[in-house]
Amino acid sequence: MPQCPTCQTLHTVKNGHIHTGKQRFLCKQCGYQFVENPTNKTIDAETRAGIARAA
């Protein structure tokens, strides 16, 4: 099992999947839920402006 990114313990268990199908894990020590290799996609300023105009 992967190490918890918050408390660094190895006491983690599988805890379902996220919407993209990646495995989600739960830390048994601190309760933090995480994905082992997350992809942080950011929205650029132009797209944010377009969304604001549409709303």
N, C-alpha and C positions, 0 to 999 in steps of 0.2 A: 504494500500500500504506500501511496505517496506521503510525504511529510506535510504537515499543516503549515501553510504560509504565515499564519498568525502566531502560533505558540511553539512551532518547530517540533511537535511531538509526532511519533509514528503511530499513534493510536487512532487511526482513521478507518472508516468503513465505506463501502459503496452505498450511494444514496440516490439511486435513480439516474435519469438522464435529462439534459437540458433540451430545448426545442430543436437544436441542430443535431442531436444524437450523441453528443459527447457525454462521457461518464461524469457524474457529479459525486463528490465525496463529502463525508461529514466527519468532523473531528469529534471524537468521543470525550476529549478533555475540555475544550472551550466551546464546542457547539457550532463552530464556524463551518459553513458550507462553501465548497470551492470546486472549480474545475482545474484539472492538472495543468493544461497548457491553454490558457484563455487567449482569445483574439480580441483585443480592444479596438473596435472600429469607431472612429470619431467622425462626426458630421462636420463638413467644412462650413465656413461662414456663408458662402453663396447658397448652399442648400438650406441652411437655417433661415435665411432671408426669404427664400421662396416658400418655405413652409409657413412662415409668419404672414406673408401676403395672402396665402390661400385660406388661412384660418379666419 
